[in-house]
Amino acid sequence: MTITEQLKSLLPEIYLDENGYEYCIQPENGLTEEEISSISRRLPTGQLPADIKELLRFTRGFEFNAVIEITFDGIGQFGFENLFPHSVQLAHDGLGNFWILDINSKGQWGKVFYVSHDPAVVVVHSHSLSQFLEHIDEYGKFPVQSNLYHIHEKTVFDVWRVHQGFMVLEDARHTDDQALSNFALSLPDNYLIADLRHKPAGAGFAWGRHNPELDGTVKCPDELIWGIPRKSGQNFFTKLFRRSGDKTIKLV
């Protein structure tokens, strides 16, 4: 099943909001070929995957529950390029929190991350765009039991307080993992490493613990590995808030 077929299969679904009112996925218009070519040029390879082109011809995104708007064409809209040099901003809650899909240097669309500003953490949300749609459908049917609710309301605080997600640079330099070792060797001695390559949904790292402004933060080009320098300072989220809109998600 393609991502477009998957989305179309969800269109007949009827959900209930917290007040008992029915709602459904409301797709927006698709993009023209000219618009698709335009956003393709924002990607590292200048090309969109064939299944994403098909999706964008069908719809650029959809509204869900009147307050969640999902967009598939938000390429390059996320403000923190240090964390995600190439990404799709799938959604935001109007409060400085974002759902971001990572794109590697080969133009491949990968995992979806929840980037929270308070607490300042990055969490693996879904392993693909397809699974992200499954999680949206799950949230519509079982809000409080859903992956989306759990990460938004609980996991971010667990990552911040307990599972901060960092490894010591020296350990990373001496590992048998060649990709991790090479990346660690390229960094100065004051860096910490966050590695989310093979981690499950709910794993993450507290990016605001050591360097809240993300100065000097580096992402390995084709791996979900980050180097974050230890730096004292106060939280500063202007870039995130500048990108946020006026819609706010109320999770129930």
C-alpha positions as CSV (number, residue, x, y, z in Angstrom):
1,M,0.0,0.0,0.0
2,T,1.4,3.4,-0.9
3,I,1.3,6.3,1.5
4,T,-1.5,7.9,-0.7
5,E,-3.5,4.7,-0.6
6,Q,-3.0,4.5,3.2
7,L,-4.3,8.1,3.6
8,K,-7.3,7.5,1.4
9,S,-8.2,4.4,3.4
10,L,-8.5,6.7,6.5
11,L,-10.9,9.2,4.9
12,P,-14.1,7.3,5.8
13,E,-13.1,7.1,9.4
14,I,-15.3,9.0,11.9
15,Y,-13.7,10.2,15.1
16,L,-15.2,11.8,18.3
17,D,-13.6,14.8,20.0
18,E,-13.7,15.4,23.7
19,N,-17.1,16.9,23.5
20,G,-18.6,14.0,21.6
21,Y,-18.7,15.8,18.2
22,E,-17.8,13.8,15.1
23,Y,-14.9,14.8,12.9
24,C,-12.9,13.2,10.1
25,I,-9.7,13.8,8.1
26,Q,-10.3,16.7,5.7
27,P,-7.6,16.7,3.0
28,E,-6.6,19.9,1.3
29,N,-6.0,20.3,-2.4
30,G,-3.0,18.7,-4.0
31,L,0.0,20.6,-5.5
32,T,0.5,21.4,-9.1
33,E,3.5,20.0,-11.0
34,E,5.1,23.4,-10.9
35,E,4.6,23.5,-7.1
36,I,6.1,20.0,-6.7
37,S,9.1,21.0,-8.8
38,S,9.6,24.1,-6.7
39,I,9.7,22.2,-3.3
40,S,11.8,19.5,-4.9
41,R,14.5,22.0,-5.3
42,R,14.7,22.5,-1.6
43,L,15.9,18.9,-1.1
44,P,19.6,17.8,-1.1
45,T,19.1,15.8,-4.3
46,G,16.6,18.2,-5.9
47,Q,14.2,15.2,-6.2
48,L,11.2,13.9,-4.3
49,P,10.6,10.2,-3.9
50,A,8.0,8.9,-6.3
51,D,5.5,8.0,-3.5
52,I,5.8,11.4,-2.0
53,K,5.1,13.1,-5.4
54,E,2.0,10.9,-5.7
55,L,0.9,12.0,-2.2
56,L,1.4,15.7,-2.9
57,R,-0.5,15.5,-6.2
58,F,-3.4,14.1,-4.1
59,T,-3.1,16.5,-1.1
60,R,-0.6,18.9,0.5
61,G,-2.0,17.9,3.9
62,F,-5.1,17.7,6.0
63,E,-6.9,19.1,9.0
64,F,-7.7,16.8,11.9
65,N,-9.8,17.4,14.9
66,A,-10.1,21.1,14.0
67,V,-6.8,21.9,15.7
68,I,-4.2,19.6,14.3
69,E,-3.1,20.4,10.8
70,I,-0.7,18.0,9.0
71,T,1.3,19.3,6.1
72,F,3.4,17.2,3.7
73,D,5.0,20.1,1.8
74,G,6.6,21.9,4.8
75,I,10.1,21.2,3.5
76,G,12.7,23.4,5.1
77,Q,10.3,25.2,7.4
78,F,11.7,24.0,10.7
79,G,14.0,26.6,12.2
80,F,16.7,24.5,13.9
81,E,18.9,23.3,11.0
82,N,21.5,22.2,13.5
83,L,19.2,19.5,14.6
84,F,17.7,18.6,11.3
85,P,19.5,20.1,8.3
86,H,16.9,18.7,5.9
87,S,13.4,18.0,7.2
88,V,9.6,18.3,6.7
89,Q,7.6,20.1,9.3
90,L,4.6,17.9,9.5
91,A,2.8,19.7,12.3
92,H,3.1,22.0,15.3
93,D,1.0,22.8,18.3
94,G,1.3,26.5,18.3
95,L,3.4,26.4,21.5
96,G,6.8,25.8,20.0
97,N,6.6,22.0,19.7
98,F,6.9,20.3,16.3
99,W,6.6,17.0,14.6
100,I,9.5,16.8,12.1
101,L,10.4,14.2,9.5
102,D,14.1,13.8,8.9
103,I,15.5,13.7,5.3
104,N,19.0,12.5,4.7
105,S,21.5,13.8,2.2
106,K,20.3,11.2,-0.3
107,G,16.8,12.6,-0.2
108,Q,15.3,9.6,1.7
109,W,12.4,10.4,4.0
110,G,13.0,8.8,7.4
111,K,11.8,8.8,10.9
112,V,9.4,11.3,12.5
113,F,10.6,13.2,15.6
114,Y,8.7,15.2,18.2
115,V,10.8,18.3,19.0
116,S,9.7,19.8,22.3
117,H,10.9,23.1,23.6
118,D,9.7,22.8,27.2
119,P,11.3,20.5,28.2
120,A,13.9,20.9,25.4
121,V,14.1,17.3,24.1
122,V,14.0,15.4,20.8
123,V,12.0,12.1,20.8
124,V,11.5,9.4,18.2
125,H,7.8,9.6,17.4
126,S,7.3,7.3,14.4
127,H,9.6,5.2,12.3
128,S,8.2,6.5,9.0
129,L,5.6,8.7,7.5
130,S,3.3,5.7,7.2
131,Q,3.6,4.9,10.9
132,F,3.0,8.6,11.7
133,L,-0.4,8.3,9.9
134,E,-1.1,5.2,11.9
135,H,-0.4,7.2,15.0
136,I,-2.7,10.0,13.9
137,D,-5.5,7.5,13.3
138,E,-4.8,5.9,16.7
139,Y,-5.0,9.3,18.4
140,G,-8.4,9.9,16.8
141,K,-9.7,6.6,18.1
142,F,-8.0,6.2,21.5
143,P,-6.6,9.7,22.4
144,V,-5.3,9.0,26.0
145,Q,-3.9,5.6,25.1
146,S,-2.2,6.8,21.9
147,N,1.5,7.1,21.1
148,L,1.0,10.8,20.3
149,Y,-0.6,11.6,23.7
150,H,2.0,9.5,25.6
151,I,5.0,11.2,24.0
152,H,3.5,14.7,24.2
153,E,2.4,14.4,27.8
154,K,4.8,11.9,29.5
155,T,7.8,10.8,27.5
156,V,9.3,14.2,27.0
157,F,9.6,14.6,30.8
158,D,11.1,11.2,31.2
159,V,13.7,12.0,28.7
160,W,14.5,15.4,30.4
161,R,14.6,14.1,33.9
162,V,15.9,10.5,33.6
163,H,16.9,9.2,30.2
164,Q,18.8,12.2,28.8
165,G,20.2,10.2,25.9
166,F,23.8,11.2,25.8
167,M,27.0,9.2,25.7
168,V,30.5,10.3,26.5
169,L,32.6,11.4,23.5
170,E,35.5,9.2,24.5
171,D,33.4,6.1,24.6
172,A,32.0,6.9,21.1
173,R,35.5,7.4,19.7
174,H,36.6,4.0,20.8
175,T,33.5,2.0,19.8
176,D,33.7,-0.7,17.1
177,D,30.8,1.1,15.4
178,Q,32.6,2.8,12.5
179,A,30.0,5.5,11.7
180,L,29.8,6.5,15.4
181,S,33.5,6.4,15.9
182,N,34.3,8.5,12.8
183,F,31.8,11.1,13.7
184,A,33.0,11.3,17.3
185,L,36.6,11.7,16.2
186,S,35.6,14.7,14.1
187,L,34.3,16.6,17.2
188,P,36.2,18.7,19.8
189,D,36.6,17.2,23.2
190,N,33.8,19.2,24.9
191,Y,31.1,17.4,22.9
192,L,28.5,14.8,24.0
193,I,27.0,12.3,21.6
194,A,23.3,11.4,21.0
195,D,22.6,8.3,18.9
196,L,19.0,7.5,17.9
197,R,19.8,5.3,14.9
198,H,18.3,2.0,16.2
199,K,16.2,3.3,19.0
200,P,12.4,2.7,19.5
201,A,9.7,5.2,19.6
202,G,9.9,7.1,22.8
203,A,13.7,7.2,22.9
204,G,15.3,10.7,22.7
205,F,17.8,13.1,24.1
206,A,17.6,16.3,26.1
207,W,19.1,18.8,23.7
208,G,18.5,21.8,26.0
209,R,20.4,20.3,29.0
210,H,23.9,21.4,27.9
211,N,23.4,23.8,25.0
212,P,20.0,25.4,24.9
213,E,20.7,27.7,22.0
214,L,22.1,24.7,20.0
215,D,25.3,26.7,19.1
216,G,27.8,24.3,17.5
217,T,25.4,21.4,17.5
218,V,26.2,19.1,14.6
219,K,24.2,16.2,13.0
220,C,26.0,13.4,11.2
221,P,25.0,13.8,7.5
222,D,23.4,10.4,6.9
223,E,23.0,9.1,10.4
224,L,20.7,9.9,13.3
225,I,23.7,10.9,15.4
226,W,24.3,14.3,16.9
227,G,27.2,16.1,18.6
228,I,26.2,18.7,21.2
229,P,28.8,20.9,22.9
230,R,28.5,21.4,26.6
231,K,27.7,25.1,27.2
232,S,26.0,27.0,30.0
233,G,23.3,29.5,29.2
234,Q,19.7,30.3,29.4
235,N,17.0,28.9,27.2
236,F,16.3,30.7,24.0
237,F,13.6,29.6,21.6
238,T,13.0,32.5,19.2
239,K,13.6,30.4,16.1
240,L,11.0,27.9,17.2
241,F,8.4,30.4,18.2
242,R,8.9,32.4,15.0
243,R,7.8,29.3,13.0
244,S,4.8,28.4,15.1
245,G,1.3,29.4,14.1
246,D,-1.8,30.2,16.1
247,K,-3.3,26.7,16.4
248,T,-2.8,24.9,19.7
249,I,-3.3,21.2,20.3
250,K,-5.3,20.3,23.4
251,L,-4.6,16.7,24.1
252,V,-7.3,14.9,26.1
